[in-house]
Amino acid sequence: MDDSIIKVSAEIGQENYLTNVYSDTHHLFADEPLDLGGKNVGMSPYELLCSSLASCTLITLKMYCDRKE
């Protein structure tokens, strides 16, 4: 088995839009804000996408800086 394969799953229940997202080692909630019918329990899918792009960019820059000292 290839350890570089990342497995993520998600499930949605009866509550409007509240979604549980799982990886092998983490769990988070995704939801929509109150004005869109959610309960604002977690970040919206758009916020999750933006945060993944922001964190990927910053981590890459930090790794580059660390290597170049």
Predicted model as a PDB file, atoms N, CA, C, CB and O in Angstrom, pLDDT in the B-factor column:
MODEL        1                                                                  
ATOM      1  N   MET A   1       0.832  -1.186   0.000  1.00 51.00           N  
ATOM      2  CA  MET A   1       0.000   0.000   0.000  1.00 51.00           C  
ATOM      3  C   MET A   1       0.877   1.250   0.000  1.00 51.00           C  
ATOM      4  CB  MET A   1      -0.947  -0.002   1.212  1.00 51.00           C  
ATOM      5  O   MET A   1       1.898   1.298   0.687  1.00 51.00           O  
ATOM      6  N   ASP A   2       0.485   2.240  -0.756  1.00 64.00           N  
ATOM      7  CA  ASP A   2       1.229   3.486  -0.883  1.00 64.00           C  
ATOM      8  C   ASP A   2       0.843   4.428   0.252  1.00 64.00           C  
ATOM      9  CB  ASP A   2       0.965   4.149  -2.258  1.00 64.00           C  
ATOM     10  O   ASP A   2      -0.314   4.837   0.346  1.00 64.00           O  
ATOM     11  N   ASP A   3       1.803   4.781   1.123  1.00 70.00           N  
ATOM     12  CA  ASP A   3       1.527   5.655   2.260  1.00 70.00           C  
ATOM     13  C   ASP A   3       1.262   7.093   1.840  1.00 70.00           C  
ATOM     14  CB  ASP A   3       2.681   5.616   3.230  1.00 70.00           C  
ATOM     15  O   ASP A   3       0.767   7.882   2.645  1.00 70.00           O  
ATOM     16  N   SER A   4       1.581   7.457   0.592  1.00 82.00           N  
ATOM     17  CA  SER A   4       1.375   8.834   0.159  1.00 82.00           C  
ATOM     18  C   SER A   4      -0.068   9.097  -0.263  1.00 82.00           C  
ATOM     19  CB  SER A   4       2.310   9.162  -0.986  1.00 82.00           C  
ATOM     20  O   SER A   4      -0.425  10.243  -0.537  1.00 82.00           O  
ATOM     21  N   ILE A   5      -0.891   8.078  -0.319  1.00 88.00           N  
ATOM     22  CA  ILE A   5      -2.295   8.260  -0.668  1.00 88.00           C  
ATOM     23  C   ILE A   5      -3.049   8.760   0.558  1.00 88.00           C  
ATOM     24  CB  ILE A   5      -2.916   6.937  -1.200  1.00 88.00           C  
ATOM     25  O   ILE A   5      -3.026   8.129   1.615  1.00 88.00           O  
ATOM     26  N   ILE A   6      -3.706   9.880   0.409  1.00 88.00           N  
ATOM     27  CA  ILE A   6      -4.460  10.470   1.510  1.00 88.00           C  
ATOM     28  C   ILE A   6      -5.920  10.096   1.346  1.00 88.00           C  
ATOM     29  CB  ILE A   6      -4.283  12.017   1.557  1.00 88.00           C  
ATOM     30  O   ILE A   6      -6.514  10.286   0.285  1.00 88.00           O  
ATOM     31  N   LYS A   7      -6.482   9.561   2.416  1.00 94.00           N  
ATOM     32  CA  LYS A   7      -7.878   9.166   2.394  1.00 94.00           C  
ATOM     33  C   LYS A   7      -8.687  10.127   3.249  1.00 94.00           C  
ATOM     34  CB  LYS A   7      -8.049   7.716   2.886  1.00 94.00           C  
ATOM     35  O   LYS A   7      -8.378  10.344   4.421  1.00 94.00           O  
ATOM     36  N   VAL A   8      -9.707  10.691   2.661  1.00 95.00           N  
ATOM     37  CA  VAL A   8     -10.612  11.579   3.375  1.00 95.00           C  
ATOM     38  C   VAL A   8     -12.026  11.127   3.070  1.00 95.00           C  
ATOM     39  CB  VAL A   8     -10.391  13.077   2.977  1.00 95.00           C  
ATOM     40  O   VAL A   8     -12.354  10.797   1.930  1.00 95.00           O  
ATOM     41  N   SER A   9     -12.863  11.114   4.104  1.00 97.00           N  
ATOM     42  CA  SER A   9     -14.267  10.785   3.898  1.00 97.00           C  
ATOM     43  C   SER A   9     -15.120  11.837   4.581  1.00 97.00           C  
ATOM     44  CB  SER A   9     -14.598   9.369   4.436  1.00 97.00           C  
ATOM     45  O   SER A   9     -14.651  12.550   5.469  1.00 97.00           O  
ATOM     46  N   ALA A  10     -16.358  11.930   4.170  1.00 97.00           N  
ATOM     47  CA  ALA A  10     -17.280  12.895   4.760  1.00 97.00           C  
ATOM     48  C   ALA A  10     -18.656  12.261   4.841  1.00 97.00           C  
ATOM     49  CB  ALA A  10     -17.322  14.216   3.938  1.00 97.00           C  
ATOM     50  O   ALA A  10     -19.024  11.405   4.037  1.00 97.00           O  
ATOM     51  N   GLU A  11     -19.405  12.714   5.843  1.00 98.00           N  
ATOM     52  CA  GLU A  11     -20.779  12.240   5.973  1.00 98.00           C  
ATOM     53  C   GLU A  11     -21.656  13.396   6.427  1.00 98.00           C  
ATOM     54  CB  GLU A  11     -20.873  11.047   6.969  1.00 98.00           C  
ATOM     55  O   GLU A  11     -21.230  14.261   7.193  1.00 98.00           O  
ATOM     56  N   ILE A  12     -22.868  13.389   5.947  1.00 97.00           N  
ATOM     57  CA  ILE A  12     -23.833  14.419   6.314  1.00 97.00           C  
ATOM     58  C   ILE A  12     -25.033  13.724   6.921  1.00 97.00           C  
ATOM     59  CB  ILE A  12     -24.244  15.296   5.084  1.00 97.00           C  
ATOM     60  O   ILE A  12     -25.482  12.692   6.421  1.00 97.00           O  
ATOM     61  N   GLY A  13     -25.554  14.292   8.003  1.00 91.00           N  
ATOM     62  CA  GLY A  13     -26.674  13.675   8.706  1.00 91.00           C  
ATOM     63  C   GLY A  13     -27.974  14.427   8.471  1.00 91.00           C  
ATOM     64  O   GLY A  13     -28.196  14.991   7.399  1.00 91.00           O  
ATOM     65  N   GLN A  14     -28.818  14.427   9.473  1.00 93.00           N  
ATOM     66  CA  GLN A  14     -30.135  15.057   9.380  1.00 93.00           C  
ATOM     67  C   GLN A  14     -30.094  16.572   9.553  1.00 93.00           C  
ATOM     68  CB  GLN A  14     -31.050  14.465  10.411  1.00 93.00           C  
ATOM     69  O   GLN A  14     -30.947  17.279   9.016  1.00 93.00           O  
ATOM     70  N   GLU A  15     -29.103  17.078  10.302  1.00 91.00           N  
ATOM     71  CA  GLU A  15     -29.021  18.527  10.491  1.00 91.00           C  
ATOM     72  C   GLU A  15     -28.595  19.184   9.191  1.00 91.00           C  
ATOM     73  CB  GLU A  15     -28.034  18.885  11.630  1.00 91.00           C  
ATOM     74  O   GLU A  15     -27.671  18.719   8.523  1.00 91.00           O  
ATOM     75  N   ASN A  16     -29.270  20.262   8.838  1.00 94.00           N  
ATOM     76  CA  ASN A  16     -28.986  20.950   7.583  1.00 94.00           C  
ATOM     77  C   ASN A  16     -27.505  21.289   7.434  1.00 94.00           C  
ATOM     78  CB  ASN A  16     -29.813  22.216   7.488  1.00 94.00           C  
ATOM     79  O   ASN A  16     -26.955  22.048   8.231  1.00 94.00           O  
ATOM     80  N   TYR A  17     -26.872  20.731   6.425  1.00 97.00           N  
ATOM     81  CA  TYR A  17     -25.527  21.089   5.965  1.00 97.00           C  
ATOM     82  C   TYR A  17     -24.371  20.713   6.884  1.00 97.00           C  
ATOM     83  CB  TYR A  17     -25.479  22.526   5.743  1.00 97.00           C  
ATOM     84  O   TYR A  17     -23.218  20.773   6.458  1.00 97.00           O  
ATOM     85  N   LEU A  18     -24.639  20.327   8.128  1.00 97.00           N  
ATOM     86  CA  LEU A  18     -23.545  19.955   9.028  1.00 97.00           C  
ATOM     87  C   LEU A  18     -22.892  18.673   8.519  1.00 97.00           C  
ATOM     88  CB  LEU A  18     -24.060  19.770  10.490  1.00 97.00           C  
ATOM     89  O   LEU A  18     -23.539  17.631   8.416  1.00 97.00           O  
ATOM     90  N   THR A  19     -21.613  18.766   8.205  1.00 98.00           N  
ATOM     91  CA  THR A  19     -20.873  17.665   7.601  1.00 98.00           C  
ATOM     92  C   THR A  19     -19.673  17.314   8.461  1.00 98.00           C  
ATOM     93  CB  THR A  19     -20.426  18.022   6.173  1.00 98.00           C  
ATOM     94  O   THR A  19     -18.926  18.196   8.884  1.00 98.00           O  
ATOM     95  N   ASN A  20     -19.487  16.029   8.720  1.00 98.00           N  
ATOM     96  CA  ASN A  20     -18.301  15.530   9.410  1.00 98.00           C  
ATOM     97  C   ASN A  20     -17.294  15.109   8.350  1.00 98.00           C  
ATOM     98  CB  ASN A  20     -18.650  14.337  10.372  1.00 98.00           C  
ATOM     99  O   ASN A  20     -17.622  14.355   7.434  1.00 98.00           O  
ATOM    100  N   VAL A  21     -16.076  15.598   8.479  1.00 97.00           N  
ATOM    101  CA  VAL A  21     -15.015  15.274   7.533  1.00 97.00           C  
ATOM    102  C   VAL A  21     -13.911  14.558   8.312  1.00 97.00           C  
ATOM    103  CB  VAL A  21     -14.467  16.568   6.809  1.00 97.00           C  
ATOM    104  O   VAL A  21     -13.466  15.038   9.355  1.00 97.00           O  
ATOM    105  N   TYR A  22     -13.477  13.416   7.801  1.00 98.00           N  
ATOM    106  CA  TYR A  22     -12.496  12.582   8.488  1.00 98.00           C  
ATOM    107  C   TYR A  22     -11.302  12.294   7.582  1.00 98.00           C  
ATOM    108  CB  TYR A  22     -13.141  11.268   8.953  1.00 98.00           C  
ATOM    109  O   TYR A  22     -11.448  12.071   6.380  1.00 98.00           O  
ATOM    110  N   SER A  23     -10.126  12.305   8.189  1.00 95.00           N  
ATOM    111  CA  SER A  23      -8.939  11.721   7.561  1.00 95.00           C  
ATOM    112  C   SER A  23      -8.504  10.595   8.489  1.00 95.00           C  
ATOM    113  CB  SER A  23      -7.772  12.799   7.333  1.00 95.00           C  
ATOM    114  O   SER A  23      -9.199  10.291   9.458  1.00 95.00           O  
ATOM    115  N   ASP A  24      -7.379   9.983   8.210  1.00 93.00           N  
ATOM    116  CA  ASP A  24      -6.902   8.909   9.083  1.00 93.00           C  
ATOM    117  C   ASP A  24      -6.606   9.405  10.497  1.00 93.00           C  
ATOM    118  CB  ASP A  24      -5.654   8.273   8.491  1.00 93.00           C  
ATOM    119  O   ASP A  24      -6.708   8.638  11.455  1.00 93.00           O  
ATOM    120  N   THR A  25      -6.239  10.684  10.635  1.00 94.00           N  
ATOM    121  CA  THR A  25      -5.788  11.181  11.934  1.00 94.00           C  
ATOM    122  C   THR A  25      -6.546  12.398  12.458  1.00 94.00           C  
ATOM    123  CB  THR A  25      -4.353  11.518  11.848  1.00 94.00           C  
ATOM    124  O   THR A  25      -6.283  12.846  13.574  1.00 94.00           O  
ATOM    125  N   HIS A  26      -7.473  12.937  11.687  1.00 96.00           N  
ATOM    126  CA  HIS A  26      -8.163  14.156  12.104  1.00 96.00           C  
ATOM    127  C   HIS A  26      -9.654  14.099  11.791  1.00 96.00           C  
ATOM    128  CB  HIS A  26      -7.541  15.368  11.428  1.00 96.00           C  
ATOM    129  O   HIS A  26     -10.113  13.298  10.977  1.00 96.00           O  
ATOM    130  N   HIS A  27     -10.392  14.979  12.467  1.00 97.00           N  
ATOM    131  CA  HIS A  27     -11.824  15.109  12.261  1.00 97.00           C  
ATOM    132  C   HIS A  27     -12.163  16.587  12.336  1.00 97.00           C  
ATOM    133  CB  HIS A  27     -12.638  14.280  13.311  1.00 97.00           C  
ATOM    134  O   HIS A  27     -11.672  17.292  13.217  1.00 97.00           O  
ATOM    135  N   LEU A  28     -12.995  17.062  11.423  1.00 97.00           N  
ATOM    136  CA  LEU A  28     -13.454  18.441  11.492  1.00 97.00           C  
ATOM    137  C   LEU A  28     -14.892  18.528  11.006  1.00 97.00           C  
ATOM    138  CB  LEU A  28     -12.544  19.364  10.661  1.00 97.00           C  
ATOM    139  O   LEU A  28     -15.423  17.594  10.405  1.00 97.00           O  
ATOM    140  N   PHE A  29     -15.506  19.665  11.278  1.00 97.00           N  
ATOM    141  CA  PHE A  29     -16.866  19.924  10.836  1.00 97.00           C  
ATOM    142  C   PHE A  29     -16.853  20.964   9.730  1.00 97.00           C  
ATOM    143  CB  PHE A  29     -17.748  20.389  12.009  1.00 97.00           C  
ATOM    144  O   PHE A  29     -16.082  21.923   9.772  1.00 97.00           O  
ATOM    145  N   ALA A  30     -17.694  20.770   8.760  1.00 98.00           N  
ATOM    146  CA  ALA A  30     -17.982  21.792   7.760  1.00 98.00           C  
ATOM    147  C   ALA A  30     -19.468  22.117   7.902  1.00 98.00           C  
ATOM    148  CB  ALA A  30     -17.616  21.308   6.285  1.00 98.00           C  
ATOM    149  O   ALA A  30     -20.276  21.237   8.198  1.00 98.00           O  
ATOM    150  N   ASP A  31     -19.816  23.357   7.694  1.00 98.00           N  
ATOM    151  CA  ASP A  31     -21.202  23.784   7.846  1.00 98.00           C  
ATOM    152  C   ASP A  31     -21.395  25.054   7.035  1.00 98.00           C  
ATOM    153  CB  ASP A  31     -21.571  24.012   9.348  1.00 98.00           C  
ATOM    154  O   ASP A  31     -20.443  25.592   6.471  1.00 98.00           O  
ATOM    155  N   GLU A  32     -22.602  25.516   6.984  1.00 98.00           N  
ATOM    156  CA  GLU A  32     -22.915  26.796   6.353  1.00 98.00           C  
ATOM    157  C   GLU A  32     -23.306  27.785   7.448  1.00 98.00           C  
ATOM    158  CB  GLU A  32     -24.061  26.644   5.292  1.00 98.00           C  
ATOM    159  O   GLU A  32     -23.728  27.378   8.531  1.00 98.00           O  
ATOM    160  N   PRO A  33     -23.169  29.075   7.173  1.00 97.00           N  
ATOM    161  CA  PRO A  33     -23.555  30.074   8.162  1.00 97.00           C  
ATOM    162  C   PRO A  33     -25.072  30.070   8.395  1.00 97.00           C  
ATOM    163  CB  PRO A  33     -23.093  31.466   7.714  1.00 97.00           C  
ATOM    164  O   PRO A  33     -25.839  29.492   7.625  1.00 97.00           O  
ATOM    165  N   LEU A  34     -25.469  30.726   9.471  1.00 97.00           N  
ATOM    166  CA  LEU A  34     -26.884  30.776   9.842  1.00 97.00           C  
ATOM    167  C   LEU A  34     -27.762  31.333   8.725  1.00 97.00           C  
ATOM    168  CB  LEU A  34     -27.058  31.615  11.090  1.00 97.00           C  
ATOM    169  O   LEU A  34     -28.850  30.817   8.466  1.00 97.00           O  
ATOM    170  N   ASP A  35     -27.284  32.393   8.064  1.00 97.00           N  
ATOM    171  CA  ASP A  35     -28.117  33.019   7.031  1.00 97.00           C  
ATOM    172  C   ASP A  35     -28.309  32.155   5.787  1.00 97.00           C  
ATOM    173  CB  ASP A  35     -27.512  34.330   6.627  1.00 97.00           C  
ATOM    174  O   ASP A  35     -29.141  32.471   4.936  1.00 97.00           O  
ATOM    175  N   LEU A  36     -27.547  31.069   5.675  1.00 96.00           N  
ATOM    176  CA  LEU A  36     -27.730  30.137   4.565  1.00 96.00           C  
ATOM    177  C   LEU A  36     -28.382  28.828   5.004  1.00 96.00           C  
ATOM    178  CB  LEU A  36     -26.397  29.847   3.911  1.00 96.00           C  
ATOM    179  O   LEU A  36     -28.440  27.866   4.238  1.00 96.00           O  
ATOM    180  N   GLY A  37     -28.872  28.800   6.246  1.00 96.00           N  
ATOM    181  CA  GLY A  37     -29.596  27.633   6.714  1.00 96.00           C  
ATOM    182  C   GLY A  37     -28.790  26.653   7.536  1.00 96.00           C  
ATOM    183  O   GLY A  37     -29.327  25.642   7.988  1.00 96.00           O  
ATOM    184  N   GLY A  38     -27.508  26.928   7.741  1.00 97.00           N  
ATOM    185  CA  GLY A  38     -26.685  26.071   8.579  1.00 97.00           C  
ATOM    186  C   GLY A  38     -26.708  26.543  10.021  1.00 97.00           C  
ATOM    187  O   GLY A  38     -27.476  27.432  10.389  1.00 97.00           O  
ATOM    188  N   LYS A  39     -25.857  25.934  10.827  1.00 96.00           N  
ATOM    189  CA  LYS A  39     -25.743  26.342  12.230  1.00 96.00           C  
ATOM    190  C   LYS A  39     -24.388  26.958  12.542  1.00 96.00           C  
ATOM    191  CB  LYS A  39     -25.982  25.153  13.140  1.00 96.00           C  
ATOM    192  O   LYS A  39     -24.099  27.267  13.698  1.00 96.00           O  
ATOM    193  N   ASN A  40     -23.553  27.140  11.521  1.00 97.00           N  
ATOM    194  CA  ASN A  40     -22.246  27.774  11.662  1.00 97.00           C  
ATOM    195  C   ASN A  40     -21.357  27.044  12.670  1.00 97.00           C  
ATOM    196  CB  ASN A  40     -22.417  29.222  12.082  1.00 97.00           C  
ATOM    197  O   ASN A  40     -20.610  27.668  13.423  1.00 97.00           O  
ATOM    198  N   VAL A  41     -21.451  25.712  12.669  1.00 96.00           N  
ATOM    199  CA  VAL A  41     -20.668  24.891  13.593  1.00 96.00           C  
ATOM    200  C   VAL A  41     -19.218  24.777  13.133  1.00 96.00           C  
ATOM    201  CB  VAL A  41     -21.289  23.495  13.724  1.00 96.00           C  
ATOM    202  O   VAL A  41     -18.318  24.623  13.959  1.00 96.00           O  
ATOM    203  N   GLY A  42     -18.988  24.850  11.848  1.00 97.00           N  
ATOM    204  CA  GLY A  42     -17.644  24.758  11.292  1.00 97.00           C  
ATOM    205  C   GLY A  42     -17.506  25.698  10.116  1.00 97.00           C  
ATOM    206  O   GLY A  42     -18.444  26.413   9.764  1.00 97.00           O  
ATOM    207  N   MET A  43     -16.346  25.693   9.517  1.00 97.00           N  
ATOM    208  CA  MET A  43     -16.118  26.537   8.350  1.00 97.00           C  
ATOM    209  C   MET A  43     -16.979  26.055   7.179  1.00 97.00           C  
ATOM    210  CB  MET A  43     -14.619  26.536   7.961  1.00 97.00           C  
ATOM    211  O   MET A  43     -17.300  24.873   7.059  1.00 97.00           O  
ATOM    212  N   SER A  44     -17.336  27.004   6.330  1.00 97.00           N  
ATOM    213  CA  SER A  44     -18.067  26.647   5.114  1.00 97.00           C  
ATOM    214  C   SER A  44     -17.108  25.942   4.153  1.00 97.00           C  
ATOM    215  CB  SER A  44     -18.701  27.914   4.442  1.00 97.00           C  
ATOM    216  O   SER A  44     -15.892  26.071   4.295  1.00 97.00           O  
ATOM    217  N   PRO A  45     -17.628  25.212   3.194  1.00 96.00           N  
ATOM    218  CA  PRO A  45     -16.738  24.587   2.216  1.00 96.00           C  
ATOM    219  C   PRO A  45     -15.819  25.596   1.520  1.00 96.00           C  
ATOM    220  CB  PRO A  45     -17.558  23.849   1.178  1.00 96.00           C  
ATOM    221  O   PRO A  45     -14.656  25.292   1.257  1.00 96.00           O  
ATOM    222  N   TYR A  46     -16.326  26.778   1.225  1.00 97.00           N  
ATOM    223  CA  TYR A  46     -15.491  27.809   0.600  1.00 97.00           C  
ATOM    224  C   TYR A  46     -14.372  28.251   1.540  1.00 97.00           C  
ATOM    225  CB  TYR A  46     -16.348  29.020   0.194  1.00 97.00           C  
ATOM    226  O   TYR A  46     -13.237  28.439   1.103  1.00 97.00           O  
ATOM    227  N   GLU A  47     -14.684  28.420   2.835  1.00 98.00           N  
ATOM    228  CA  GLU A  47     -13.656  28.786   3.807  1.00 98.00           C  
ATOM    229  C   GLU A  47     -12.615  27.687   3.938  1.00 98.00           C  
ATOM    230  CB  GLU A  47     -14.285  29.076   5.168  1.00 98.00           C  
ATOM    231  O   GLU A  47     -11.425  27.973   4.075  1.00 98.00           O  
ATOM    232  N   LEU A  48     -13.047  26.437   3.898  1.00 97.00           N  
ATOM    233  CA  LEU A  48     -12.101  25.315   3.964  1.00 97.00           C  
ATOM    234  C   LEU A  48     -11.172  25.316   2.753  1.00 97.00           C  
ATOM    235  CB  LEU A  48     -12.857  23.972   4.049  1.00 97.00           C  
ATOM    236  O   LEU A  48      -9.970  25.089   2.890  1.00 97.00           O  
ATOM    237  N   LEU A  49     -11.724  25.568   1.579  1.00 97.00           N  
ATOM    238  CA  LEU A  49     -10.907  25.618   0.371  1.00 97.00           C  
ATOM    239  C   LEU A  49      -9.889  26.751   0.458  1.00 97.00           C  
ATOM    240  CB  LEU A  49     -11.794  25.792  -0.872  1.00 97.00           C  
ATOM    241  O   LEU A  49      -8.709  26.551   0.169  1.00 97.00           O  
ATOM    242  N   CYS A  50     -10.339  27.934   0.853  1.00 98.00           N  
ATOM    243  CA  CYS A  50      -9.427  29.072   0.976  1.00 98.00           C  
ATOM    244  C   CYS A  50      -8.362  28.822   2.036  1.00 98.00           C  
ATOM    245  CB  CYS A  50     -10.206  30.342   1.313  1.00 98.00           C  
ATOM    246  O   CYS A  50      -7.198  29.170   1.838  1.00 98.00           O  
ATOM    247  N   SER A  51      -8.748  28.221   3.159  1.00 97.00           N  
ATOM    248  CA  SER A  51      -7.770  27.958   4.216  1.00 97.00           C  
ATOM    249  C   SER A  51      -6.751  26.914   3.774  1.00 97.00           C  
ATOM    250  CB  SER A  51      -8.476  27.494   5.495  1.00 97.00           C  
ATOM    251  O   SER A  51      -5.584  26.997   4.157  1.00 97.00           O  
ATOM    252  N   SER A  52      -7.167  25.940   2.979  1.00 96.00           N  
ATOM    253  CA  SER A  52      -6.195  24.947   2.501  1.00 96.00           C  
ATOM    254  C   SER A  52      -5.191  25.588   1.546  1.00 96.00           C  
ATOM    255  CB  SER A  52      -6.917  23.776   1.801  1.00 96.00           C  
ATOM    256  O   SER A  52      -4.003  25.268   1.590  1.00 96.00           O  
ATOM    257  N   LEU A  53      -5.656  26.480   0.693  1.00 98.00           N  
ATOM    258  CA  LEU A  53      -4.734  27.173  -0.220  1.00 98.00           C  
ATOM    259  C   LEU A  53      -3.790  28.101   0.547  1.00 98.00           C  
ATOM    260  CB  LEU A  53      -5.523  27.979  -1.271  1.00 98.00           C  
ATOM    261  O   LEU A  53      -2.598  28.164   0.245  1.00 98.00           O  
ATOM    262  N   ALA A  54      -4.318  28.814   1.529  1.00 98.00           N  
ATOM    263  CA  ALA A  54      -3.482  29.724   2.323  1.00 98.00           C  
ATOM    264  C   ALA A  54      -2.442  28.947   3.124  1.00 98.00           C  
ATOM    265  CB  ALA A  54      -4.355  30.569   3.271  1.00 98.00           C  
ATOM    266  O   ALA A  54      -1.267  29.314   3.144  1.00 98.00           O  
ATOM    267  N   SER A  55      -2.874  27.872   3.785  1.00 98.00           N  
ATOM    268  CA  SER A  55      -1.916  27.116   4.604  1.00 98.00           C  
ATOM    269  C   SER A  55      -0.877  26.421   3.737  1.00 98.00           C  
ATOM    270  CB  SER A  55      -2.647  26.083   5.468  1.00 98.00           C  
ATOM    271  O   SER A  55       0.290  26.350   4.122  1.00 98.00           O  
ATOM    272  N   CYS A  56      -1.266  25.911   2.588  1.00 97.00           N  
ATOM    273  CA  CYS A  56      -0.307  25.273   1.684  1.00 97.00           C  
ATOM    274  C   CYS A  56       0.749  26.288   1.236  1.00 97.00           C  
ATOM    275  CB  CYS A  56      -1.034  24.668   0.454  1.00 97.00           C  
ATOM    276  O   CYS A  56       1.940  25.979   1.211  1.00 97.00           O  
ATOM    277  N   THR A  57       0.315  27.480   0.887  1.00 98.00           N  
ATOM    278  CA  THR A  57       1.246  28.525   0.460  1.00 98.00           C  
ATOM    279  C   THR A  57       2.209  28.902   1.579  1.00 98.00           C  
ATOM    280  CB  THR A  57       0.479  29.761  -0.007  1.00 98.00           C  
ATOM    281  O   THR A  57       3.416  28.986   1.353  1.00 98.00           O  
ATOM    282  N   LEU A  58       1.691  29.130   2.779  1.00 98.00           N  
ATOM    283  CA  LEU A  58       2.549  29.538   3.891  1.00 98.00           C  
ATOM    284  C   LEU A  58       3.503  28.426   4.327  1.00 98.00           C  
ATOM    285  CB  LEU A  58       1.695  29.971   5.070  1.00 98.00           C  
ATOM    286  O   LEU A  58       4.665  28.694   4.631  1.00 98.00           O  
ATOM    287  N   ILE A  59       3.030  27.200   4.361  1.00 98.00           N  
ATOM    288  CA  ILE A  59       3.909  26.079   4.737  1.00 98.00           C  
ATOM    289  C   ILE A  59       5.016  25.901   3.706  1.00 98.00           C  
ATOM    290  CB  ILE A  59       3.097  24.769   4.876  1.00 98.00           C  
ATOM    291  O   ILE A  59       6.164  25.643   4.067  1.00 98.00           O  
ATOM    292  N   THR A  60       4.679  26.037   2.429  1.00 98.00           N  
ATOM    293  CA  THR A  60       5.692  25.927   1.376  1.00 98.00           C  
ATOM    294  C   THR A  60       6.743  27.033   1.519  1.00 98.00           C  
ATOM    295  CB  THR A  60       5.029  25.996  -0.020  1.00 98.00           C  
ATOM    296  O   THR A  60       7.941  26.772   1.403  1.00 98.00           O  
ATOM    297  N   LEU A  61       6.296  28.258   1.770  1.00 97.00           N  
ATOM    298  CA  LEU A  61       7.247  29.361   1.965  1.00 97.00           C  
ATOM    299  C   LEU A  61       8.122  29.131   3.188  1.00 97.00           C  
ATOM    300  CB  LEU A  61       6.502  30.689   2.105  1.00 97.00           C  
ATOM    301  O   LEU A  61       9.326  29.388   3.144  1.00 97.00           O  
ATOM    302  N   LYS A  62       7.536  28.652   4.275  1.00 98.00           N  
ATOM    303  CA  LYS A  62       8.305  28.375   5.494  1.00 98.00           C  
ATOM    304  C   LYS A  62       9.341  27.284   5.245  1.00 98.00           C  
ATOM    305  CB  LYS A  62       7.367  27.961   6.642  1.00 98.00           C  
ATOM    306  O   LYS A  62      10.484  27.410   5.685  1.00 98.00           O  
ATOM    307  N   MET A  63       8.963  26.225   4.554  1.00 98.00           N  
ATOM    308  CA  MET A  63       9.919  25.157   4.229  1.00 98.00           C  
ATOM    309  C   MET A  63      11.065  25.692   3.373  1.00 98.00           C  
ATOM    310  CB  MET A  63       9.207  24.000   3.495  1.00 98.00           C  
ATOM    311  O   MET A  63      12.226  25.353   3.598  1.00 98.00           O  
ATOM    312  N   TYR A  64      10.732  26.528   2.395  1.00 97.00           N  
ATOM    313  CA  TYR A  64      11.758  27.132   1.552  1.00 97.00           C  
ATOM    314  C   TYR A  64      12.709  27.992   2.379  1.00 97.00           C  
ATOM    315  CB  TYR A  64      11.114  27.971   0.445  1.00 97.00           C  
ATOM    316  O   TYR A  64      13.928  27.891   2.238  1.00 97.00           O  
ATOM    317  N   CYS A  65      12.146  28.841   3.245  1.00 98.00           N  
ATOM    318  CA  CYS A  65      12.985  29.696   4.102  1.00 98.00           C  
ATOM    319  C   CYS A  65      13.870  28.872   5.029  1.00 98.00           C  
ATOM    320  CB  CYS A  65      12.110  30.638   4.932  1.00 98.00           C  
ATOM    321  O   CYS A  65      15.041  29.200   5.224  1.00 98.00           O  
ATOM    322  N   ASP A  66      13.320  27.809   5.598  1.00 97.00           N  
ATOM    323  CA  ASP A  66      14.104  26.958   6.490  1.00 97.00           C  
ATOM    324  C   ASP A  66      15.265  26.297   5.743  1.00 97.00           C  
ATOM    325  CB  ASP A  66      13.207  25.887   7.124  1.00 97.00           C  
ATOM    326  O   ASP A  66      16.363  26.175   6.286  1.00 97.00           O  
ATOM    327  N   ARG A  67      15.027  25.879   4.522  1.00 97.00           N  
ATOM    328  CA  ARG A  67      16.098  25.226   3.744  1.00 97.00           C  
ATOM    329  C   ARG A  67      17.169  26.223   3.336  1.00 97.00           C  
ATOM    330  CB  ARG A  67      15.519  24.548   2.493  1.00 97.00           C  
ATOM    331  O   ARG A  67      18.349  25.879   3.281  1.00 97.00           O  
ATOM    332  N   LYS A  68      16.766  27.463   3.047  1.00 95.00           N  
ATOM    333  CA  LYS A  68      17.728  28.477   2.628  1.00 95.00           C  
ATOM    334  C   LYS A  68      18.332  29.236   3.809  1.00 95.00           C  
ATOM    335  CB  LYS A  68      17.064  29.453   1.683  1.00 95.00           C  
ATOM    336  O   LYS A  68      19.235  30.053   3.629  1.00 95.00           O  
ATOM    337  N   GLU A  69      17.838  28.967   5.006  1.00 91.00           N  
ATOM    338  CA  GLU A  69      18.275  29.624   6.236  1.00 91.00           C  
ATOM    339  C   GLU A  69      18.226  31.118   6.109  1.00 91.00           C  
ATOM    340  CB  GLU A  69      19.668  29.193   6.604  1.00 91.00           C  
ATOM    341  O   GLU A  69      18.562  31.829   7.056  1.00 91.00           O  
TER     342      GLU A  69                                                      
ENDMDL                                                                          
END                                                                             
